[in-house]
Amino acid sequence: MKKEQNHIDRRDFLKRTALASVAFCVAPTLEKVYATRQTVTAKETGPSNGASVNQQRTLGSGEAAFTVSAMGFGCMGLNYHRSEHPDEQAAIRLVHEAIDRGVTLFDTAESYGPFTNERLVGKALRGYAGRVSVTSKFGHKFVNGVQVKTEEDSSPANIRKVCENSLRSLGVEALGIFYQHRSDLNTPIEAVAETVGELIKEGKVLHFGLCEVNADTIRRAHAVCPVTAIQSEYHLMHRTVEESVLPLCRELGIGFVPYSPINRGFLGGLINEYTRFSPNDNRQTLPRFQPEAIRKNLRIVEALNAFGRTRGYTPAQIALAWLMRKAPFIVPIPGTTKLSHLEENLRATDITLTDEEMRELETAVSAIPVTGSRYDALQESKVQK
Ligand SMILES: NC(=O)c1ccc[n+]([C@@H]2O[C@H](COP(=O)([O-])OP(=O)(O)OC[C@H]3O[C@@H](n4cnc5c(N)ncnc54)[C@H](OP(=O)(O)O)[C@@H]3O)[C@@H](O)[C@H]2O)c1
């Protein structure tokens, strides 16, 4: 509560300092944070005082309904899998900037790091309970802290263990959505749904979600515990969910959270065949991010550039606006380490593409074949068809 008060004071303070550029005086413990934030605000957001997300969307329905900002924030890349990471204080400041701009949905997972991403997000969200929600995921198998990549573990005991760890790392009383990360051949989905249902009754989890599952699994899970959201990969270069998952979400009143909505940065237009990813970045292992595939797929970015040129939209904004126009129950969770990209992405929530524009865009993009699969063989074997 005290931090919440500090946060509100800080916003007022920033508005005033951004306008007047005067010397300022703050409590010593917050001086560093204020000083840096003032610089960032003045330099990067300009007189408009920054983009914000002003709309909300509801994931799920009935008792499973969960209303969140129309765009969320994928936290994974703040310290995992996305090459250069900001230092901890800068990452925390970026999360605070997202909150200042109306984002209420933050996504993480036990396996990001592993464990360290949840801890970072926990630090960043401290003091914001009741104002924002954090979603996390269970289901990967870890032995002595190391992931066993050939197996999954959604046993009830592991779900409960991960839940307790996530609550502790994140410093929250309940997880907004607790997703199964990948399906586990050894645990029927009904047992998974029942276990998460119990955690909901115990108040440790607010809502149930599933990642990369097929329509049959969604139906079976939903019959046991109402599903709030499916989180699967969905963007202009990967549209498989349109075949049966999205129609089923519409039918059952389930929300959809597209992950990697900018195709891991590719649709932002800043990656080319000379881009080299750090060893910590999973893109270096993905077929679609090999130089030859990138070179061929850049035609898709060119199509987005051509579409956006006369309209004043960037390729990332087009990718996000397209997703949000596909259905009102879709809430993308782009990730970024940069305030400028956060601003750019949030401004996509103000873009409404017309039916004709959607057709024009889809026709242009689907005329270009996508080169390279999204995952390697092992990862692909983990996603349900
Ligand atoms: N459920 C699952 O299995 C699963 C799998 C993967 C991811 N996820 C979730 O989805 C979230 C997002 O996924 P993601 O990070 O893989 O992909 P993404 O959001 O599509 O792309 C993130 C990348 O795009 C770049 N980017 C962001 N905005 C940009 C812009 N406006 N212009 C140019 N580049 C931009 C970022 O770099 P900068 O830092 O330079 O902006 C970053 O490298 C994750 O944080 C995670 O929460 C879930």
The ligand as a Tripos MOL2 file, in Angstrom:
@<TRIPOS>MOLECULE
LIG
   48    52     1     0     0
SMALL
NO_CHARGES

@<TRIPOS>ATOM
      1 N1          3.3030  -20.1220  -23.7010 N.am      1 LIG1
      2 C1          4.4310  -20.2870  -24.3690 C.2       1 LIG1
      3 O1          4.8300  -21.3960  -24.7090 O.2       1 LIG1
      4 C2          5.2550  -19.0660  -24.7110 C.ar      1 LIG1
      5 C3          6.3360  -19.1680  -25.5930 C.ar      1 LIG1
      6 C4          7.0560  -18.0150  -25.9000 C.ar      1 LIG1
      7 C5          6.7080  -16.7950  -25.3440 C.ar      1 LIG1
      8 N2          5.6460  -16.7450  -24.4720 N.ar      1 LIG1
      9 C6          5.2290  -15.4510  -23.8770 C.3       1 LIG1
     10 O2          5.0520  -14.4870  -24.9160 O.3       1 LIG1
     11 C7          5.8100  -13.3180  -24.6020 C.3       1 LIG1
     12 C8          6.2950  -12.6420  -25.8620 C.3       1 LIG1
     13 O3          6.9730  -13.5680  -26.6600 O.3       1 LIG1
     14 P1          8.3820  -13.3480  -27.3730 P.3       1 LIG1
     15 O4          9.2750  -12.5250  -26.5700 O.co2     1 LIG1
     16 O5          8.8090  -14.7170  -27.7640 O.co2     1 LIG1
     17 O6          7.9950  -12.6530  -28.7500 O.3       1 LIG1
     18 P2          7.4720  -11.2440  -29.2540 P.3       1 LIG1
     19 O7          6.7450  -10.5290  -28.2010 O.co2     1 LIG1
     20 O8          6.8000  -11.5510  -30.5410 O.co2     1 LIG1
     21 O9          8.8340  -10.5130  -29.6250 O.3       1 LIG1
     22 C9          9.7050  -10.0240  -28.6750 C.3       1 LIG1
     23 C10        10.9060   -9.4910  -29.4240 C.3       1 LIG1
     24 O10        10.4410   -8.4510  -30.2820 O.3       1 LIG1
     25 C11        11.2190   -7.2690  -30.1260 C.3       1 LIG1
     26 N3         10.2750   -6.1490  -30.2300 N.ar      1 LIG1
     27 C12         9.2890   -5.8270  -29.3920 C.ar      1 LIG1
     28 N4          8.6210   -4.7400  -29.8260 N.ar      1 LIG1
     29 C13         9.2260   -4.3730  -30.9760 C.ar      1 LIG1
     30 C14         8.9930   -3.3360  -31.8980 C.ar      1 LIG1
     31 N5          8.0180   -2.4600  -31.7090 N.pl3     1 LIG1
     32 N6          9.7960   -3.2400  -32.9830 N.ar      1 LIG1
     33 C15        10.8060   -4.1280  -33.1910 C.ar      1 LIG1
     34 N7         11.0640   -5.1560  -32.3430 N.ar      1 LIG1
     35 C16        10.2860   -5.2690  -31.2350 C.ar      1 LIG1
     36 C17        11.8300   -7.3880  -28.7620 C.3       1 LIG1
     37 O11        13.0940   -6.7750  -28.7590 O.3       1 LIG1
     38 P3         13.3720   -5.4450  -27.8900 P.3       1 LIG1
     39 O12        13.6080   -5.9190  -26.5190 O.co2     1 LIG1
     40 O13        14.5470   -4.8760  -28.5730 O.co2     1 LIG1
     41 O14        12.1490   -4.5990  -28.0230 O.co2     1 LIG1
     42 C18        11.9580   -8.8990  -28.5390 C.3       1 LIG1
     43 O15        13.2050   -9.3840  -28.9550 O.3       1 LIG1
     44 C19         6.9370  -13.8240  -23.7100 C.3       1 LIG1
     45 O16         7.4650  -12.8010  -22.9040 O.3       1 LIG1
     46 C20         6.2590  -14.8850  -22.9050 C.3       1 LIG1
     47 O17         5.5870  -14.2930  -21.8120 O.3       1 LIG1
     48 C21         4.9200  -17.8540  -24.1680 C.ar      1 LIG1
@<TRIPOS>BOND
     1     1     2 1
     2     2     3 2
     3     2     4 1
     4     4     5 ar
     5     4    48 ar
     6     5     6 ar
     7     6     7 ar
     8     7     8 ar
     9     8     9 1
    10     8    48 ar
    11     9    10 1
    12     9    46 1
    13    10    11 1
    14    11    12 1
    15    11    44 1
    16    12    13 1
    17    13    14 1
    18    14    15 2
    19    14    16 1
    20    14    17 1
    21    17    18 1
    22    18    19 2
    23    18    20 1
    24    18    21 1
    25    21    22 1
    26    22    23 1
    27    23    24 1
    28    23    42 1
    29    24    25 1
    30    25    26 1
    31    25    36 1
    32    26    27 ar
    33    26    35 ar
    34    27    28 ar
    35    28    29 ar
    36    29    30 ar
    37    29    35 ar
    38    30    31 1
    39    30    32 ar
    40    32    33 ar
    41    33    34 ar
    42    34    35 ar
    43    36    37 1
    44    36    42 1
    45    37    38 1
    46    38    39 2
    47    38    40 1
    48    38    41 1
    49    42    43 1
    50    44    45 1
    51    44    46 1
    52    46    47 1
@<TRIPOS>SUBSTRUCTURE
     1 LIG1         1 GROUP 0 **** ****
